[in-house]
Amino acid sequence: LFIFLGDNIYGDTTDMTKLRAKYQQLGAIPGYLKLRAHCPIQATWDDHDYTGNNTDGADPGKDTALRVFKEYWANPSFGTPQTKGVFFTHQWGDVQMFFVDDRYWRGFDNSILGQAQTDWLQDALAASTATFKLVIAAAAVEQVRASVADQRIIPLFTIRVVGSDTAQQAVVAVVAVEHVVL
Protein backbone atom coordinates (compact mmCIF):
# COMPACT_ATOMS: atom_id res chain seq x y z
CA LEU A 1 0.00 0.00 0.00
CA PHE A 2 1.33 3.43 -0.95
CA ILE A 3 -0.11 6.54 0.71
CA PHE A 4 0.00 10.00 -0.84
CA LEU A 5 -0.09 12.46 2.08
CA GLY A 6 -0.94 15.65 0.20
CA ASP A 7 0.77 18.15 -2.06
CA ASN A 8 0.61 15.31 -4.55
CA ILE A 9 0.40 17.86 -7.34
CA TYR A 10 0.99 21.58 -7.26
CA GLY A 11 -2.28 22.58 -8.86
CA ASP A 12 -2.65 25.86 -6.98
CA THR A 13 -5.75 26.75 -8.98
CA THR A 14 -9.52 26.47 -8.99
CA ASP A 15 -9.57 25.99 -12.76
CA MET A 16 -10.84 22.46 -13.42
CA THR A 17 -9.00 22.11 -16.73
CA LYS A 18 -5.67 23.11 -15.17
CA LEU A 19 -6.17 20.77 -12.20
CA ARG A 20 -6.94 17.87 -14.52
CA ALA A 21 -3.83 18.67 -16.56
CA LYS A 22 -1.67 18.53 -13.40
CA TYR A 23 -3.09 15.10 -12.51
CA GLN A 24 -2.48 13.96 -16.09
CA GLN A 25 1.16 15.05 -15.74
CA LEU A 26 1.47 12.98 -12.56
CA GLY A 27 -0.21 10.05 -14.29
CA ALA A 28 2.31 10.15 -17.13
CA ILE A 29 5.43 9.80 -14.96
CA PRO A 30 6.94 6.33 -15.64
CA GLY A 31 7.73 5.66 -11.98
CA TYR A 32 4.19 6.56 -10.95
CA LEU A 33 2.75 4.30 -13.65
CA LYS A 34 4.89 1.42 -12.38
CA LEU A 35 3.86 2.09 -8.76
CA ARG A 36 0.17 2.24 -9.70
CA ALA A 37 0.41 -1.03 -11.64
CA HIS A 38 1.96 -2.95 -8.75
CA CYS A 39 0.66 -1.34 -5.57
CA PRO A 40 -2.68 -0.17 -4.16
CA ILE A 41 -2.73 3.60 -3.61
CA GLN A 42 -4.70 5.77 -1.19
CA ALA A 43 -4.50 9.56 -1.05
CA THR A 44 -5.38 12.62 0.94
CA TRP A 45 -4.73 16.20 -0.02
CA ASP A 46 -3.11 19.32 1.30
CA ASP A 47 -3.22 22.94 0.19
CA HIS A 48 -1.58 22.58 -3.23
CA ASP A 49 -3.93 19.76 -4.31
CA TYR A 50 -6.81 21.73 -2.84
CA THR A 51 -6.84 25.28 -4.23
CA GLY A 52 -3.54 26.94 -3.37
CA ASN A 53 -0.92 27.72 -0.79
CA ASN A 54 -2.29 27.88 2.78
CA THR A 55 -5.93 27.90 1.67
CA ASP A 56 -8.77 26.85 3.96
CA GLY A 57 -12.42 25.82 3.91
CA ALA A 58 -13.60 29.28 2.89
CA ASP A 59 -12.00 29.01 -0.56
CA PRO A 60 -14.71 29.27 -3.24
CA GLY A 61 -12.93 26.72 -5.46
CA LYS A 62 -13.07 23.87 -2.95
CA ASP A 63 -15.91 21.99 -4.68
CA THR A 64 -14.03 22.09 -7.99
CA ALA A 65 -10.89 20.76 -6.29
CA LEU A 66 -12.92 18.01 -4.58
CA ARG A 67 -14.55 16.98 -7.86
CA VAL A 68 -11.21 16.64 -9.67
CA PHE A 69 -9.58 14.86 -6.71
CA LYS A 70 -12.42 12.30 -6.72
CA GLU A 71 -11.96 11.75 -10.47
CA TYR A 72 -8.30 10.90 -10.06
CA TRP A 73 -7.92 8.94 -6.80
CA ALA A 74 -9.55 5.54 -6.22
CA ASN A 75 -10.13 5.96 -2.49
CA PRO A 76 -12.84 3.70 -1.01
CA SER A 77 -14.98 6.77 -0.20
CA PHE A 78 -14.89 10.54 0.08
CA GLY A 79 -16.41 11.98 3.24
CA THR A 80 -19.91 10.89 4.22
CA PRO A 81 -23.28 11.46 2.55
CA GLN A 82 -23.80 14.38 4.94
CA THR A 83 -20.25 15.80 5.02
CA LYS A 84 -18.11 16.55 1.98
CA GLY A 85 -14.36 15.99 1.98
CA VAL A 86 -11.64 13.45 1.26
CA PHE A 87 -11.75 11.70 4.65
CA PHE A 88 -12.30 7.94 4.85
CA THR A 89 -11.19 4.78 6.58
CA HIS A 90 -9.33 1.87 5.03
CA GLN A 91 -8.56 -1.51 6.58
CA TRP A 92 -5.42 -3.36 5.54
CA GLY A 93 -5.03 -6.58 7.46
CA ASP A 94 -5.21 -5.73 11.16
CA VAL A 95 -4.35 -2.09 10.53
CA GLN A 96 -7.16 0.41 10.17
CA MET A 97 -6.23 3.78 8.72
CA PHE A 98 -8.31 6.89 9.27
CA PHE A 99 -7.52 9.45 6.59
CA VAL A 100 -8.62 12.93 7.58
CA ASP A 101 -9.23 15.99 5.42
CA ASP A 102 -7.44 18.99 6.86
CA ARG A 103 -8.50 21.46 4.14
CA TYR A 104 -12.21 21.30 3.21
CA TRP A 105 -13.49 22.30 6.68
CA ARG A 106 -10.37 24.14 7.96
CA GLY A 107 -11.30 27.38 9.68
CA PHE A 108 -14.89 26.40 10.48
CA ASP A 109 -15.60 26.09 14.21
CA ASN A 110 -12.00 27.28 14.79
CA SER A 111 -10.81 23.86 13.71
CA ILE A 112 -8.94 21.97 11.06
CA LEU A 113 -11.45 19.16 10.59
CA GLY A 114 -14.79 20.80 11.36
CA GLN A 115 -17.20 19.35 13.91
CA ALA A 116 -18.86 16.73 11.67
CA GLN A 117 -15.54 15.22 10.58
CA THR A 118 -14.20 15.30 14.14
CA ASP A 119 -17.33 13.44 15.30
CA TRP A 120 -16.88 10.93 12.44
CA LEU A 121 -13.25 10.35 13.46
CA GLN A 122 -14.09 9.86 17.13
CA ASP A 123 -16.95 7.45 16.30
CA ALA A 124 -14.87 5.50 13.76
CA LEU A 125 -11.96 5.11 16.17
CA ALA A 126 -14.29 3.97 18.96
CA ALA A 127 -16.00 1.42 16.68
CA SER A 128 -12.78 0.00 15.24
CA THR A 129 -11.73 -3.47 16.35
CA ALA A 130 -8.38 -3.31 14.53
CA THR A 131 -5.28 -3.97 16.59
CA PHE A 132 -3.47 -1.03 15.00
CA LYS A 133 -5.10 2.31 14.25
CA LEU A 134 -3.37 5.06 12.29
CA VAL A 135 -4.72 8.57 11.81
CA ILE A 136 -3.35 9.89 8.54
CA ALA A 137 -3.31 13.59 7.74
CA ALA A 138 -1.29 16.10 5.78
CA ALA A 139 -1.01 18.29 8.92
CA ALA A 140 1.08 16.96 11.78
CA VAL A 141 1.61 17.42 15.66
CA GLU A 142 5.07 16.99 17.26
CA GLN A 143 5.73 15.31 20.55
CA VAL A 144 2.40 13.47 20.90
CA ARG A 145 3.83 11.18 23.55
CA ALA A 146 5.04 14.09 25.67
CA SER A 147 1.52 15.55 25.75
CA VAL A 148 -0.07 12.28 26.92
CA ALA A 149 0.50 10.84 30.38
CA ASP A 150 0.62 7.26 29.10
CA GLN A 151 4.09 5.82 28.53
CA ARG A 152 2.63 2.91 26.51
CA ILE A 153 2.18 5.28 23.58
CA ILE A 154 4.88 4.71 20.99
CA PRO A 155 5.08 7.56 18.48
CA LEU A 156 5.31 6.20 14.96
CA PHE A 157 5.32 9.63 13.40
CA THR A 158 5.50 13.24 14.44
CA ILE A 159 2.81 15.82 13.96
CA ARG A 160 3.85 19.43 13.53
CA VAL A 161 1.87 22.10 15.37
CA VAL A 162 1.52 25.31 13.36
CA GLY A 163 -0.22 28.61 14.11
CA SER A 164 -3.85 28.84 15.15
CA ASP A 165 -4.57 25.20 14.31
CA THR A 166 -2.79 23.95 17.46
CA ALA A 167 -5.89 23.17 19.51
CA GLN A 168 -7.58 21.13 16.78
CA GLN A 169 -4.40 19.17 15.99
CA ALA A 170 -4.02 18.34 19.67
CA VAL A 171 -7.62 17.05 19.72
CA VAL A 172 -6.93 14.77 16.74
CA ALA A 173 -3.79 13.43 18.42
CA VAL A 174 -5.53 12.81 21.75
CA VAL A 175 -8.53 11.15 20.09
CA ALA A 176 -6.19 8.80 18.26
CA VAL A 177 -4.29 7.99 21.43
CA GLU A 178 -7.44 7.30 23.46
CA HIS A 179 -8.40 4.45 21.15
CA VAL A 180 -5.03 2.75 20.68
CA VAL A 181 -5.11 -0.94 21.62
CA LEU A 182 -1.81 -2.05 23.13
DOBA-633912 format. One record per residue (C-alpha): residue number from 0; x, y, z. Coordinates in Angstrom, 1 decimal. Example, Ala and Ser with C-alpha at 12.3 -4.5 7.8 and 13.67 -1.06 7.14 Angstrom:
# residues 2
<rec><nr>0</nr><c1>12.3</c1><c2>-4.5</c2><c3>7.8</c3></rec>
<rec><nr>1</nr><c1>13.7</c1><c2>-1.1</c2><c3>7.1</c3></rec>
END
This chain:
# residues 182
<rec><nr>0</nr><c1>0.0</c1><c2>0.0</c2><c3>0.0</c3></rec>
<rec><nr>1</nr><c1>1.3</c1><c2>3.4</c2><c3>-0.9</c3></rec>
<rec><nr>2</nr><c1>-0.1</c1><c2>6.5</c2><c3>0.7</c3></rec>
<rec><nr>3</nr><c1>0.0</c1><c2>10.0</c2><c3>-0.8</c3></rec>
<rec><nr>4</nr><c1>-0.1</c1><c2>12.5</c2><c3>2.1</c3></rec>
<rec><nr>5</nr><c1>-0.9</c1><c2>15.6</c2><c3>0.2</c3></rec>
<rec><nr>6</nr><c1>0.8</c1><c2>18.2</c2><c3>-2.1</c3></rec>
<rec><nr>7</nr><c1>0.6</c1><c2>15.3</c2><c3>-4.6</c3></rec>
<rec><nr>8</nr><c1>0.4</c1><c2>17.9</c2><c3>-7.3</c3></rec>
<rec><nr>9</nr><c1>1.0</c1><c2>21.6</c2><c3>-7.3</c3></rec>
<rec><nr>10</nr><c1>-2.3</c1><c2>22.6</c2><c3>-8.9</c3></rec>
<rec><nr>11</nr><c1>-2.7</c1><c2>25.9</c2><c3>-7.0</c3></rec>
<rec><nr>12</nr><c1>-5.7</c1><c2>26.8</c2><c3>-9.0</c3></rec>
<rec><nr>13</nr><c1>-9.5</c1><c2>26.5</c2><c3>-9.0</c3></rec>
<rec><nr>14</nr><c1>-9.6</c1><c2>26.0</c2><c3>-12.8</c3></rec>
<rec><nr>15</nr><c1>-10.8</c1><c2>22.5</c2><c3>-13.4</c3></rec>
<rec><nr>16</nr><c1>-9.0</c1><c2>22.1</c2><c3>-16.7</c3></rec>
<rec><nr>17</nr><c1>-5.7</c1><c2>23.1</c2><c3>-15.2</c3></rec>
<rec><nr>18</nr><c1>-6.2</c1><c2>20.8</c2><c3>-12.2</c3></rec>
<rec><nr>19</nr><c1>-6.9</c1><c2>17.9</c2><c3>-14.5</c3></rec>
<rec><nr>20</nr><c1>-3.8</c1><c2>18.7</c2><c3>-16.6</c3></rec>
<rec><nr>21</nr><c1>-1.7</c1><c2>18.5</c2><c3>-13.4</c3></rec>
<rec><nr>22</nr><c1>-3.1</c1><c2>15.1</c2><c3>-12.5</c3></rec>
<rec><nr>23</nr><c1>-2.5</c1><c2>14.0</c2><c3>-16.1</c3></rec>
<rec><nr>24</nr><c1>1.2</c1><c2>15.1</c2><c3>-15.7</c3></rec>
<rec><nr>25</nr><c1>1.5</c1><c2>13.0</c2><c3>-12.6</c3></rec>
<rec><nr>26</nr><c1>-0.2</c1><c2>10.0</c2><c3>-14.3</c3></rec>
<rec><nr>27</nr><c1>2.3</c1><c2>10.1</c2><c3>-17.1</c3></rec>
<rec><nr>28</nr><c1>5.4</c1><c2>9.8</c2><c3>-15.0</c3></rec>
<rec><nr>29</nr><c1>6.9</c1><c2>6.3</c2><c3>-15.6</c3></rec>
<rec><nr>30</nr><c1>7.7</c1><c2>5.7</c2><c3>-12.0</c3></rec>
<rec><nr>31</nr><c1>4.2</c1><c2>6.6</c2><c3>-11.0</c3></rec>
<rec><nr>32</nr><c1>2.7</c1><c2>4.3</c2><c3>-13.6</c3></rec>
<rec><nr>33</nr><c1>4.9</c1><c2>1.4</c2><c3>-12.4</c3></rec>
<rec><nr>34</nr><c1>3.9</c1><c2>2.1</c2><c3>-8.8</c3></rec>
<rec><nr>35</nr><c1>0.2</c1><c2>2.2</c2><c3>-9.7</c3></rec>
<rec><nr>36</nr><c1>0.4</c1><c2>-1.0</c2><c3>-11.6</c3></rec>
<rec><nr>37</nr><c1>2.0</c1><c2>-3.0</c2><c3>-8.7</c3></rec>
<rec><nr>38</nr><c1>0.7</c1><c2>-1.3</c2><c3>-5.6</c3></rec>
<rec><nr>39</nr><c1>-2.7</c1><c2>-0.2</c2><c3>-4.2</c3></rec>
<rec><nr>40</nr><c1>-2.7</c1><c2>3.6</c2><c3>-3.6</c3></rec>
<rec><nr>41</nr><c1>-4.7</c1><c2>5.8</c2><c3>-1.2</c3></rec>
<rec><nr>42</nr><c1>-4.5</c1><c2>9.6</c2><c3>-1.0</c3></rec>
<rec><nr>43</nr><c1>-5.4</c1><c2>12.6</c2><c3>0.9</c3></rec>
<rec><nr>44</nr><c1>-4.7</c1><c2>16.2</c2><c3>0.0</c3></rec>
<rec><nr>45</nr><c1>-3.1</c1><c2>19.3</c2><c3>1.3</c3></rec>
<rec><nr>46</nr><c1>-3.2</c1><c2>22.9</c2><c3>0.2</c3></rec>
<rec><nr>47</nr><c1>-1.6</c1><c2>22.6</c2><c3>-3.2</c3></rec>
<rec><nr>48</nr><c1>-3.9</c1><c2>19.8</c2><c3>-4.3</c3></rec>
<rec><nr>49</nr><c1>-6.8</c1><c2>21.7</c2><c3>-2.8</c3></rec>
<rec><nr>50</nr><c1>-6.8</c1><c2>25.3</c2><c3>-4.2</c3></rec>
<rec><nr>51</nr><c1>-3.5</c1><c2>26.9</c2><c3>-3.4</c3></rec>
<rec><nr>52</nr><c1>-0.9</c1><c2>27.7</c2><c3>-0.8</c3></rec>
<rec><nr>53</nr><c1>-2.3</c1><c2>27.9</c2><c3>2.8</c3></rec>
<rec><nr>54</nr><c1>-5.9</c1><c2>27.9</c2><c3>1.7</c3></rec>
<rec><nr>55</nr><c1>-8.8</c1><c2>26.9</c2><c3>4.0</c3></rec>
<rec><nr>56</nr><c1>-12.4</c1><c2>25.8</c2><c3>3.9</c3></rec>
<rec><nr>57</nr><c1>-13.6</c1><c2>29.3</c2><c3>2.9</c3></rec>
<rec><nr>58</nr><c1>-12.0</c1><c2>29.0</c2><c3>-0.6</c3></rec>
<rec><nr>59</nr><c1>-14.7</c1><c2>29.3</c2><c3>-3.2</c3></rec>
<rec><nr>60</nr><c1>-12.9</c1><c2>26.7</c2><c3>-5.5</c3></rec>
<rec><nr>61</nr><c1>-13.1</c1><c2>23.9</c2><c3>-2.9</c3></rec>
<rec><nr>62</nr><c1>-15.9</c1><c2>22.0</c2><c3>-4.7</c3></rec>
<rec><nr>63</nr><c1>-14.0</c1><c2>22.1</c2><c3>-8.0</c3></rec>
<rec><nr>64</nr><c1>-10.9</c1><c2>20.8</c2><c3>-6.3</c3></rec>
<rec><nr>65</nr><c1>-12.9</c1><c2>18.0</c2><c3>-4.6</c3></rec>
<rec><nr>66</nr><c1>-14.6</c1><c2>17.0</c2><c3>-7.9</c3></rec>
<rec><nr>67</nr><c1>-11.2</c1><c2>16.6</c2><c3>-9.7</c3></rec>
<rec><nr>68</nr><c1>-9.6</c1><c2>14.9</c2><c3>-6.7</c3></rec>
<rec><nr>69</nr><c1>-12.4</c1><c2>12.3</c2><c3>-6.7</c3></rec>
<rec><nr>70</nr><c1>-12.0</c1><c2>11.8</c2><c3>-10.5</c3></rec>
<rec><nr>71</nr><c1>-8.3</c1><c2>10.9</c2><c3>-10.1</c3></rec>
<rec><nr>72</nr><c1>-7.9</c1><c2>8.9</c2><c3>-6.8</c3></rec>
<rec><nr>73</nr><c1>-9.5</c1><c2>5.5</c2><c3>-6.2</c3></rec>
<rec><nr>74</nr><c1>-10.1</c1><c2>6.0</c2><c3>-2.5</c3></rec>
<rec><nr>75</nr><c1>-12.8</c1><c2>3.7</c2><c3>-1.0</c3></rec>
<rec><nr>76</nr><c1>-15.0</c1><c2>6.8</c2><c3>-0.2</c3></rec>
<rec><nr>77</nr><c1>-14.9</c1><c2>10.5</c2><c3>0.1</c3></rec>
<rec><nr>78</nr><c1>-16.4</c1><c2>12.0</c2><c3>3.2</c3></rec>
<rec><nr>79</nr><c1>-19.9</c1><c2>10.9</c2><c3>4.2</c3></rec>
<rec><nr>80</nr><c1>-23.3</c1><c2>11.5</c2><c3>2.5</c3></rec>
<rec><nr>81</nr><c1>-23.8</c1><c2>14.4</c2><c3>4.9</c3></rec>
<rec><nr>82</nr><c1>-20.3</c1><c2>15.8</c2><c3>5.0</c3></rec>
<rec><nr>83</nr><c1>-18.1</c1><c2>16.6</c2><c3>2.0</c3></rec>
<rec><nr>84</nr><c1>-14.4</c1><c2>16.0</c2><c3>2.0</c3></rec>
<rec><nr>85</nr><c1>-11.6</c1><c2>13.4</c2><c3>1.3</c3></rec>
<rec><nr>86</nr><c1>-11.8</c1><c2>11.7</c2><c3>4.6</c3></rec>
<rec><nr>87</nr><c1>-12.3</c1><c2>7.9</c2><c3>4.9</c3></rec>
<rec><nr>88</nr><c1>-11.2</c1><c2>4.8</c2><c3>6.6</c3></rec>
<rec><nr>89</nr><c1>-9.3</c1><c2>1.9</c2><c3>5.0</c3></rec>
<rec><nr>90</nr><c1>-8.6</c1><c2>-1.5</c2><c3>6.6</c3></rec>
<rec><nr>91</nr><c1>-5.4</c1><c2>-3.4</c2><c3>5.5</c3></rec>
<rec><nr>92</nr><c1>-5.0</c1><c2>-6.6</c2><c3>7.5</c3></rec>
<rec><nr>93</nr><c1>-5.2</c1><c2>-5.7</c2><c3>11.2</c3></rec>
<rec><nr>94</nr><c1>-4.3</c1><c2>-2.1</c2><c3>10.5</c3></rec>
<rec><nr>95</nr><c1>-7.2</c1><c2>0.4</c2><c3>10.2</c3></rec>
<rec><nr>96</nr><c1>-6.2</c1><c2>3.8</c2><c3>8.7</c3></rec>
<rec><nr>97</nr><c1>-8.3</c1><c2>6.9</c2><c3>9.3</c3></rec>
<rec><nr>98</nr><c1>-7.5</c1><c2>9.4</c2><c3>6.6</c3></rec>
<rec><nr>99</nr><c1>-8.6</c1><c2>12.9</c2><c3>7.6</c3></rec>
<rec><nr>100</nr><c1>-9.2</c1><c2>16.0</c2><c3>5.4</c3></rec>
<rec><nr>101</nr><c1>-7.4</c1><c2>19.0</c2><c3>6.9</c3></rec>
<rec><nr>102</nr><c1>-8.5</c1><c2>21.5</c2><c3>4.1</c3></rec>
<rec><nr>103</nr><c1>-12.2</c1><c2>21.3</c2><c3>3.2</c3></rec>
<rec><nr>104</nr><c1>-13.5</c1><c2>22.3</c2><c3>6.7</c3></rec>
<rec><nr>105</nr><c1>-10.4</c1><c2>24.1</c2><c3>8.0</c3></rec>
<rec><nr>106</nr><c1>-11.3</c1><c2>27.4</c2><c3>9.7</c3></rec>
<rec><nr>107</nr><c1>-14.9</c1><c2>26.4</c2><c3>10.5</c3></rec>
<rec><nr>108</nr><c1>-15.6</c1><c2>26.1</c2><c3>14.2</c3></rec>
<rec><nr>109</nr><c1>-12.0</c1><c2>27.3</c2><c3>14.8</c3></rec>
<rec><nr>110</nr><c1>-10.8</c1><c2>23.9</c2><c3>13.7</c3></rec>
<rec><nr>111</nr><c1>-8.9</c1><c2>22.0</c2><c3>11.1</c3></rec>
<rec><nr>112</nr><c1>-11.5</c1><c2>19.2</c2><c3>10.6</c3></rec>
<rec><nr>113</nr><c1>-14.8</c1><c2>20.8</c2><c3>11.4</c3></rec>
<rec><nr>114</nr><c1>-17.2</c1><c2>19.3</c2><c3>13.9</c3></rec>
<rec><nr>115</nr><c1>-18.9</c1><c2>16.7</c2><c3>11.7</c3></rec>
<rec><nr>116</nr><c1>-15.5</c1><c2>15.2</c2><c3>10.6</c3></rec>
<rec><nr>117</nr><c1>-14.2</c1><c2>15.3</c2><c3>14.1</c3></rec>
<rec><nr>118</nr><c1>-17.3</c1><c2>13.4</c2><c3>15.3</c3></rec>
<rec><nr>119</nr><c1>-16.9</c1><c2>10.9</c2><c3>12.4</c3></rec>
<rec><nr>120</nr><c1>-13.2</c1><c2>10.3</c2><c3>13.5</c3></rec>
<rec><nr>121</nr><c1>-14.1</c1><c2>9.9</c2><c3>17.1</c3></rec>
<rec><nr>122</nr><c1>-16.9</c1><c2>7.4</c2><c3>16.3</c3></rec>
<rec><nr>123</nr><c1>-14.9</c1><c2>5.5</c2><c3>13.8</c3></rec>
<rec><nr>124</nr><c1>-12.0</c1><c2>5.1</c2><c3>16.2</c3></rec>
<rec><nr>125</nr><c1>-14.3</c1><c2>4.0</c2><c3>19.0</c3></rec>
<rec><nr>126</nr><c1>-16.0</c1><c2>1.4</c2><c3>16.7</c3></rec>
<rec><nr>127</nr><c1>-12.8</c1><c2>0.0</c2><c3>15.2</c3></rec>
<rec><nr>128</nr><c1>-11.7</c1><c2>-3.5</c2><c3>16.3</c3></rec>
<rec><nr>129</nr><c1>-8.4</c1><c2>-3.3</c2><c3>14.5</c3></rec>
<rec><nr>130</nr><c1>-5.3</c1><c2>-4.0</c2><c3>16.6</c3></rec>
<rec><nr>131</nr><c1>-3.5</c1><c2>-1.0</c2><c3>15.0</c3></rec>
<rec><nr>132</nr><c1>-5.1</c1><c2>2.3</c2><c3>14.3</c3></rec>
<rec><nr>133</nr><c1>-3.4</c1><c2>5.1</c2><c3>12.3</c3></rec>
<rec><nr>134</nr><c1>-4.7</c1><c2>8.6</c2><c3>11.8</c3></rec>
<rec><nr>135</nr><c1>-3.3</c1><c2>9.9</c2><c3>8.5</c3></rec>
<rec><nr>136</nr><c1>-3.3</c1><c2>13.6</c2><c3>7.7</c3></rec>
<rec><nr>137</nr><c1>-1.3</c1><c2>16.1</c2><c3>5.8</c3></rec>
<rec><nr>138</nr><c1>-1.0</c1><c2>18.3</c2><c3>8.9</c3></rec>
<rec><nr>139</nr><c1>1.1</c1><c2>17.0</c2><c3>11.8</c3></rec>
<rec><nr>140</nr><c1>1.6</c1><c2>17.4</c2><c3>15.7</c3></rec>
<rec><nr>141</nr><c1>5.1</c1><c2>17.0</c2><c3>17.3</c3></rec>
<rec><nr>142</nr><c1>5.7</c1><c2>15.3</c2><c3>20.6</c3></rec>
<rec><nr>143</nr><c1>2.4</c1><c2>13.5</c2><c3>20.9</c3></rec>
<rec><nr>144</nr><c1>3.8</c1><c2>11.2</c2><c3>23.6</c3></rec>
<rec><nr>145</nr><c1>5.0</c1><c2>14.1</c2><c3>25.7</c3></rec>
<rec><nr>146</nr><c1>1.5</c1><c2>15.5</c2><c3>25.7</c3></rec>
<rec><nr>147</nr><c1>-0.1</c1><c2>12.3</c2><c3>26.9</c3></rec>
<rec><nr>148</nr><c1>0.5</c1><c2>10.8</c2><c3>30.4</c3></rec>
<rec><nr>149</nr><c1>0.6</c1><c2>7.3</c2><c3>29.1</c3></rec>
<rec><nr>150</nr><c1>4.1</c1><c2>5.8</c2><c3>28.5</c3></rec>
<rec><nr>151</nr><c1>2.6</c1><c2>2.9</c2><c3>26.5</c3></rec>
<rec><nr>152</nr><c1>2.2</c1><c2>5.3</c2><c3>23.6</c3></rec>
<rec><nr>153</nr><c1>4.9</c1><c2>4.7</c2><c3>21.0</c3></rec>
<rec><nr>154</nr><c1>5.1</c1><c2>7.6</c2><c3>18.5</c3></rec>
<rec><nr>155</nr><c1>5.3</c1><c2>6.2</c2><c3>15.0</c3></rec>
<rec><nr>156</nr><c1>5.3</c1><c2>9.6</c2><c3>13.4</c3></rec>
<rec><nr>157</nr><c1>5.5</c1><c2>13.2</c2><c3>14.4</c3></rec>
<rec><nr>158</nr><c1>2.8</c1><c2>15.8</c2><c3>14.0</c3></rec>
<rec><nr>159</nr><c1>3.8</c1><c2>19.4</c2><c3>13.5</c3></rec>
<rec><nr>160</nr><c1>1.9</c1><c2>22.1</c2><c3>15.4</c3></rec>
<rec><nr>161</nr><c1>1.5</c1><c2>25.3</c2><c3>13.4</c3></rec>
<rec><nr>162</nr><c1>-0.2</c1><c2>28.6</c2><c3>14.1</c3></rec>
<rec><nr>163</nr><c1>-3.9</c1><c2>28.8</c2><c3>15.2</c3></rec>
<rec><nr>164</nr><c1>-4.6</c1><c2>25.2</c2><c3>14.3</c3></rec>
<rec><nr>165</nr><c1>-2.8</c1><c2>23.9</c2><c3>17.5</c3></rec>
<rec><nr>166</nr><c1>-5.9</c1><c2>23.2</c2><c3>19.5</c3></rec>
<rec><nr>167</nr><c1>-7.6</c1><c2>21.1</c2><c3>16.8</c3></rec>
<rec><nr>168</nr><c1>-4.4</c1><c2>19.2</c2><c3>16.0</c3></rec>
<rec><nr>169</nr><c1>-4.0</c1><c2>18.3</c2><c3>19.7</c3></rec>
<rec><nr>170</nr><c1>-7.6</c1><c2>17.1</c2><c3>19.7</c3></rec>
<rec><nr>171</nr><c1>-6.9</c1><c2>14.8</c2><c3>16.7</c3></rec>
<rec><nr>172</nr><c1>-3.8</c1><c2>13.4</c2><c3>18.4</c3></rec>
<rec><nr>173</nr><c1>-5.5</c1><c2>12.8</c2><c3>21.8</c3></rec>
<rec><nr>174</nr><c1>-8.5</c1><c2>11.1</c2><c3>20.1</c3></rec>
<rec><nr>175</nr><c1>-6.2</c1><c2>8.8</c2><c3>18.3</c3></rec>
<rec><nr>176</nr><c1>-4.3</c1><c2>8.0</c2><c3>21.4</c3></rec>
<rec><nr>177</nr><c1>-7.4</c1><c2>7.3</c2><c3>23.5</c3></rec>
<rec><nr>178</nr><c1>-8.4</c1><c2>4.4</c2><c3>21.2</c3></rec>
<rec><nr>179</nr><c1>-5.0</c1><c2>2.8</c2><c3>20.7</c3></rec>
<rec><nr>180</nr><c1>-5.1</c1><c2>-0.9</c2><c3>21.6</c3></rec>
<rec><nr>181</nr><c1>-1.8</c1><c2>-2.1</c2><c3>23.1</c3></rec>
END
